């Protein structure tokens, strides 16, 4: 009664996963028909979970392919960006925060911070 294992599914390609998904859906339809005559059919649960596992692996592979496509590009789709929090997403980047205006740069050069020797 053990279902398909995710590590086995990850070794398969897209066509194999699609064909397995079709087989599992067909099996689920047959089990639903059998359920009409038998009230308890525990295999339905494992088949439904197997379908979910296959769909999850297909989705993972698609997202990884899109990640590879956008790797090194300036912009990414919003669903591939890190979630963080709203405040963190809107905060200044390190580069933006470290920028100094020309007037401030001149002020720092002409009037540096004074250093005082303190007697203890």
NUVO-334516 format. One record per residue (C-alpha): residue number from 1; x, y, z. Coordinates in steps of 0.05 Angstrom, whole numbers, plus 32768, in hexadecimal, padded with zeros to 4 digits. Last residue first. Example, Ala and Ser with C-alpha at 12.3 -4.5 7.8 and 13.67 -1.06 7.14 Angstrom:
<rs>
+-----+------+------+------+
: num :   xx :   yy :   zz :
+-----+------+------+------+
:   2 : 8111 : 7FEB : 808F :
:   1 : 80F6 : 7FA6 : 809C :
+-----+------+------+------+
</rs>
This chain:
<rs>
+-----+------+------+------+
: num :   xx :   yy :   zz :
+-----+------+------+------+
: 120 : 8342 : 849D : 8298 :
: 119 : 8357 : 84D5 : 826A :
: 118 : 832F : 84D6 : 8229 :
: 117 : 8352 : 84E5 : 81E7 :
: 116 : 8320 : 8506 : 81B8 :
: 115 : 8316 : 84F5 : 816F :
: 114 : 82EF : 8525 : 8145 :
: 113 : 82C2 : 850B : 810E :
: 112 : 82D8 : 8528 : 80CB :
: 111 : 82C2 : 856D : 80B5 :
: 110 : 82DC : 8579 : 806E :
: 109 : 82D8 : 8531 : 8056 :
: 108 : 8295 : 8520 : 8078 :
: 107 : 8276 : 8562 : 805F :
: 106 : 828E : 8555 : 8018 :
: 105 : 826E : 850F : 8019 :
: 104 : 822D : 852D : 8036 :
: 103 : 8229 : 855F : 7FFD :
: 102 : 8237 : 852A : 7FC8 :
: 101 : 81FF : 84FE : 7FE4 :
: 100 : 820F : 84BC : 8006 :
:  99 : 81FA : 8476 : 7FF0 :
:  98 : 8202 : 8440 : 8025 :
:  97 : 81B7 : 8434 : 802C :
:  96 : 81AD : 842A : 7FE1 :
:  95 : 81E6 : 83F7 : 7FDD :
:  94 : 81CE : 83D1 : 801A :
:  93 : 8188 : 83CE : 7FFC :
:  92 : 8153 : 83FD : 8018 :
:  91 : 8117 : 83DD : 8039 :
:  90 : 80D8 : 83CC : 8010 :
:  89 : 80E1 : 8381 : 8010 :
:  88 : 80F4 : 8382 : 805A :
:  87 : 80B5 : 83A9 : 806C :
:  86 : 8088 : 8379 : 8045 :
:  85 : 80A7 : 833D : 8065 :
:  84 : 80D6 : 8308 : 8048 :
:  83 : 80B8 : 82E5 : 800A :
:  82 : 80F7 : 82D8 : 7FE1 :
:  81 : 80EA : 82E1 : 7F96 :
:  80 : 80D4 : 82A6 : 7F6C :
:  79 : 8089 : 82B6 : 7F71 :
:  78 : 8096 : 82FE : 7F5D :
:  77 : 80B6 : 82EB : 7F1B :
:  76 : 8100 : 82FE : 7F19 :
:  75 : 8124 : 833D : 7F01 :
:  74 : 816D : 834B : 7EF1 :
:  73 : 817D : 8308 : 7ED3 :
:  72 : 81B3 : 82DB : 7EF0 :
:  71 : 8185 : 829F : 7EF9 :
:  70 : 8142 : 82AD : 7ED7 :
:  69 : 8141 : 826D : 7EAC :
:  68 : 815F : 8243 : 7EE4 :
:  67 : 8128 : 825A : 7F13 :
:  66 : 80F4 : 824A : 7EDD :
:  65 : 810F : 8203 : 7ED8 :
:  64 : 810F : 81FC : 7F23 :
:  63 : 80C6 : 8212 : 7F26 :
:  62 : 80B3 : 81DF : 7EF1 :
:  61 : 80D8 : 81A8 : 7F16 :
:  60 : 80B7 : 81B8 : 7F58 :
:  59 : 8072 : 81BA : 7F37 :
:  58 : 807C : 8176 : 7F18 :
:  57 : 8094 : 815B : 7F5B :
:  56 : 8057 : 8177 : 7F7F :
:  55 : 8028 : 815B : 7F4A :
:  54 : 8047 : 8116 : 7F53 :
:  53 : 8041 : 811A : 7F9E :
:  52 : 7FF8 : 8132 : 7F9B :
:  51 : 7FE6 : 80F8 : 7F6D :
:  50 : 8009 : 80C8 : 7F9D :
:  49 : 7FE0 : 80E6 : 7FD6 :
:  48 : 7FA0 : 80D9 : 7FB0 :
:  47 : 7FB6 : 8092 : 7FA2 :
:  46 : 7FC6 : 8086 : 7FEB :
:  45 : 7F83 : 80A0 : 8003 :
:  44 : 7F5C : 8078 : 7FCE :
:  43 : 7F7E : 8038 : 7FE7 :
:  42 : 7F55 : 803B : 8028 :
:  41 : 7F14 : 8024 : 8007 :
:  40 : 7EDB : 8020 : 8038 :
:  39 : 7E92 : 8020 : 801F :
:  38 : 7E9B : 7FEC : 7FE9 :
:  37 : 7E6B : 7FED : 7FAE :
:  36 : 7E6F : 8037 : 7FA0 :
:  35 : 7EB8 : 8037 : 7FB4 :
:  34 : 7EC9 : 800D : 7F78 :
:  33 : 7EB6 : 8047 : 7F4A :
:  32 : 7EE2 : 8076 : 7F73 :
:  31 : 7F1A : 8043 : 7F6E :
:  30 : 7F16 : 8042 : 7F23 :
:  29 : 7F19 : 808E : 7F20 :
:  28 : 7F56 : 808D : 7F4F :
:  27 : 7F79 : 805B : 7F21 :
:  26 : 7F6D : 8088 : 7EE5 :
:  25 : 7F89 : 80C3 : 7F0C :
:  24 : 7FC6 : 8099 : 7F20 :
:  23 : 7FD2 : 8084 : 7ED8 :
:  22 : 7FCC : 80CC : 7EBF :
:  21 : 7FFD : 80E3 : 7EF4 :
:  20 : 802E : 80AC : 7EE2 :
:  19 : 802B : 80C2 : 7E99 :
:  18 : 8038 : 810A : 7EAD :
:  17 : 8073 : 80F5 : 7ED9 :
:  16 : 8091 : 80CC : 7EA1 :
:  15 : 808A : 8107 : 7E71 :
:  14 : 80AA : 8138 : 7EA2 :
:  13 : 80E8 : 810F : 7EB2 :
:  12 : 80F0 : 80DC : 7EEA :
:  11 : 8127 : 80DE : 7F20 :
:  10 : 80FE : 810D : 7F4C :
:   9 : 80C6 : 80DA : 7F4E :
:   8 : 80F2 : 80A5 : 7F6F :
:   7 : 8107 : 80D7 : 7FA5 :
:   6 : 80BE : 80E9 : 7FB0 :
:   5 : 80AA : 80A0 : 7FBF :
:   4 : 806C : 8083 : 7FA0 :
:   3 : 8038 : 8067 : 7FCE :
:   2 : 803D : 802D : 7FFF :
:   1 : 8000 : 8000 : 8000 :
+-----+------+------+------+
</rs>
